[in-house]
Amino acid sequence: MSVKLVLVAACALIDADGRVLIAQRPKGKAMAGLWEFPGGKVEAGERPEQSLIRELREELGIVVKEECLAPLTFASHPYPDFHLLMPLYVCRRWEGIVMAREQQRLKWVRPNELRNYPMPPADEPLIPHLATLL
């Protein structure tokens, strides 16, 4: 039985105070109400870095340069109807002001507080890597 592989790139934006940005999935989306790292599906013909640059511009209104994206770790998680592969990048430098452009709630959170926010199962294993980094 073959399983559909879905590639999603995620980014831990880190501010000057060492806090990480998380976004709450809006109503109407799968897993609505859960918190996640910004990012999205890698489209055909895109590299994960290109996808993140596009998604961060669309979702948050910021401009990120590829050299400011540093790969940290990845998640590999089976869901009932697909398998998710999600590289997590860290970014500390961007242009513009972070704003919710898709009706999602945003929150800057200290790494040791991330577990207080319910996340999709694929995001949870990423938390210790961020806590170690920060």
N, C-alpha and C positions, 0 to 999 in steps of 0.2 A: 504494500500500500504506500503510495507516494504522498508526501505531505507538502503543502504549499509553504515555501519559505518567504517570509516578509522581512525586508531590510528596512529598518527605521533608524535614523541618526538622531541622537539626543545630545543636548549641551548643558553643562553645568556652568551657568554664568556666575562669576564670583565677583562681588563688589569689593571696594577698598577696605571694608570692615570684615572681610572673610565670610560674608553671608552668601548663600546660594539661592538663586531664583527658582521657585517652583510655580507651576500654573495648575489651576483646577480645571478639569475637563468639564466643558459646559453641558447643560441639558441638551438632550437630543443626540449626543455622541455616545459611542460605546464606552462603558465604564465611567459614565458621567458622575461628577462629584469627587472622583479620585484625583489626587495631586500627582504631577509628573514633571519631569525635566522638559523644557521646551525642545521642539524639534518636530520631525515628521518623517513620513514615508519617503524613501529614496526612489525617485522616478526613473523610468527607463532612460539609459544614456547618461545618468548623473552619477557623480562620485559622491560619497557620503558628505564630504566637506562642502561641495557645491549645494547639496540639498539643505544642509544646515544654514548656509549663508542665505539661501532663498527663504527658508522657513522663518528664520529669525527676523528677516526684513518684513515678511508678511504678518507674522503673529505679534511681533513686539515693536516694529518700526525702527529697528537698529541696523546699522551697517557693521558687518564683521568681516575682517580680512582673513583669508585662508591661513596666513602665517600666525594668526592669533589663536587658532584652534589646535589644541594639544590633545592627542588621544590619551585617555586614562585607562579605560577598561571596556568590557562589553558584557552584555547579557545575552544568554541563549535560553529561551523559555518556550516550552510547548503549551499552546492554547488548544482548545478542543478542535478548531477547524484550520489552524495554521501553526507554523513554528516561527517565533520572532527572533531575529538576530539584530541586536541593537548596540552599536558602538557608542560609547559615551565620551564626549570631548569636553575639555575644560577651556573656558575663555575668560580672561581677565580684562581684555581691552576691546572696546567697541566705540562706534560713533553714534551719537544720538541719545535720546532719553527713552528708557524702557517704558512702553505703554501697552496696555491690553488692547489689541486691535480686533480681537475675535470674541468679545464678550466673556473672556475667561477671567477668573480672579487670579491675581498674582500676589506672591508673598516672598519677601526676602527672609531666609531662615538660617539660623546657625546650624552647622552640620550635625551637632549632637541633638538638635531638636527635630531633625527630619523624620524620625520614627513616630513623632506625634501626629503626622499627617498620613492618612490612609492613601496608599499608592497601588498601582497595578502590580501584580505579582512579579513581572519582569523588572520593575524599577527597584524593588526592595533590596536585592543583592548588591546594587550599586552604592548604597549608602555607606557601608564600611570603607569602601575605597576612597570616597570623598572625605570621610572623617579622618582617615589616615593622612591624606594629602594636606588637609587644613588643620 
